[in-house]
Amino acid sequence: MAIEADGYTYHSGRRAFQRDRTRISEMAACGWRVLPFTWQDLTQRKSYLIATVSRALA
């Protein structure tokens, strides 16, 4: 499993958006399960993030 943390500052342009989607697709093709979260999830929604990761690991 992989956790992807996206912040708008570094992921707002078309190039960054495409690069991120390509990376996630490549990880999925290799058998990885990717959980994408936002910077807001990491800083303001910690209980949601923890609950989601816990469910994924169960």
NORCOR-V752613 format. One record per residue. N is the residue number from 0. PSI is psi in radians with two decimals (none if undefined). Layout:
N/PSI + N/PSI
//
This chain:
0/2.57 + 1/2.57 + 2/2.18 + 3/2.13 + 4/2.03 + 5/2.32 + 6/2.50 + 7/-0.58 + 8/-0.73 + 9/-0.02 + 10/0.51 + 11/-0.31 + 12/2.87 + 13/-0.74 + 14/-0.82 + 15/-0.72 + 16/-0.83 + 17/-0.75 + 18/-0.74 + 19/-0.78 + 20/-0.68 + 21/-0.79 + 22/-0.78 + 23/-0.71 + 24/-0.72 + 25/-0.74 + 26/-0.77 + 27/-0.68 + 28/-0.43 + 29/0.10 + 30/0.05 + 31/2.52 + 32/2.09 + 33/2.22 + 34/1.89 + 35/2.34 + 36/2.75 + 37/2.90 + 38/-0.65 + 39/-0.69 + 40/-0.75 + 41/-0.58 + 42/-0.45 + 43/-0.16 + 44/0.83 + 45/-0.68 + 46/-0.65 + 47/-0.82 + 48/-0.83 + 49/-0.75 + 50/-0.72 + 51/-0.80 + 52/-0.70 + 53/-0.77 + 54/-0.69 + 55/-0.53 + 56/-0.27 + 57/none
//
